[in-house]
Amino acid sequence: MKINKIKRLTAVILAVLLGTLTLTNTTIFAEEKNSSIVDSTTQKTQKLADDVAGKTKEKSWPDEIEITAPNAIVMEVNSGTILYEKNSHEKHYPASITKIMTTYLAVENSSLDEVVKYSADAVFKNEGNSSHIARDEGEEMSLEQSLYAVMLESANECAYAVAEHVGEKKGGDYKTFIRMMNSKAKELGCKDTHFNNSNGLPDEQHYTTAYDMALISCAAYKNADFRKIATTKKYTISPTNKHPEETFLQNHHAMMYPRKTRKYLYDGCVGGKTGYTVAANNTLVTYANRGNMTLCCVILNAQRPDHYTNTAQLFDYCFDKFENVNIYQNLKDKTIAGKKANMSTQKYVTVPKDVKLSNCQRELIKESKNGKNKRMYLQFSYGNHIVGKTEITFDKSNKNEGLKAINLKGNRKKVIGISVLVALMLGVIVAARIRKIKNNKR
């Protein structure tokens, strides 16, 4: 009789395991079914996350060119695609390209017409022989005027005054702004960057990488106020309470403005920021437009004039080898999990020329900031390269169904974990029963 009970208990265990495995397989099937985009022309299903290698037509990524600068990266601003990189995760001093973050953070957190008052610290705390426009203690200028001085003339006292102004506006001081810089860098995905001042003057705790600087520079360029300032060649500051005469500013970036020479001018260069200290060597961020592509090139730790000549080489290479493909226009069917998905009409993938959107693998991903406001994206990759993504939204009635296609994978893991736990518990019960029977027989 007791043996029969054990048999029945064993049968229950097997039934539970079989049911769990069936449920798991059903979940897998549902995931494969829902995680797909159906091409309305071919009526063939293209799996999002489980494309089998070799099934999609791919060309190799273009061979990279050799440059002399030790650290470099080129990123397409809209898609975020990395088109070229060389030692892009090595830490180095950024020098004055730091001011891209300073300007970006200022325009995000203040109005351009706000009045910036120059303190004694702003005027006197910088190195005496560093770049400046000779502002005086107590001088007042608008934030806009100050930022033009920061980006065009690399004025260190202006960068300090701007940081002080925004920090005080946030209820703190200069150091508050520095904390904001580091917080923003982290938000943008920078993992090897730490700012310790707003101007880039030498400091052992002030460093970045070409990759991180590209993330910052691309994000900044998408801000209209920053873009207007960073692409300006000349600017005039009207008389102030301390300077009765006008102050004329010129952009120091030789690829966009011939301040001293015309030999580095580059067709399509629209802006950027220069940097130099003895410790940092030459650093350079450059933006260039051609057609529907906007490229951002970052060079660190370079000898002069390699930062200019290498940037030109990299732009020529990238404009020649790559192109932007509009996602919305080339995605023939815009349904996910059988539901219509809404997406931007102005998002691109950046791929080698002659590569089509249909040649790219696709994957649904979820991203969130600080664990909140989760967003869904359709991400595209070509070979081992992520080439772009577009945010996906659903009508309220379709939102849960769309998210289901993503959550199934996590649910499957939970089901498997529960099944293993149940099996272990039942196994312990059976073993205990067997021991009890044996002890009774004795």
Secondary structure, DSSP 4 states (H G I P E B T S, - for coil): -HHHHHHHHHHHHHHHHHHHHHHHHHHHHHHHHHSEEE-TTT--EEESS-PPTTSS---PPPPPPP-SSSEEEEEETTT--EEEEESTT--B--GGGHHHHHHHHHHHHS-TTPEEEPPHHHHHSS-TTS------TT-EEEHHHHHHHHHHS--HHHHHHHHHHHHHHTTS-HHHHHHHHHHHHHHTT-SS-B--SSS----TT-BB-HHHHHHHHHHHHTSHHHHHHHT-SEEEEPP-SS-SS-EEEE---TTT--SS-STT--TTEEEEEEEEETTTEEEEEEEEEETTEEEEEEEEEE-TTHHHHHHHHHHHHHHHHEEEEEHHHH-S--EETTEE-B--SS-EEEEETT--GGGSEEEEEEEEETTEEEEEEEEEEETTEEEEEEEEB--TTTHHHHHHHHHHHHHHHHHHHHHHHHHHHHHHHHHHHHHHHHHHH-
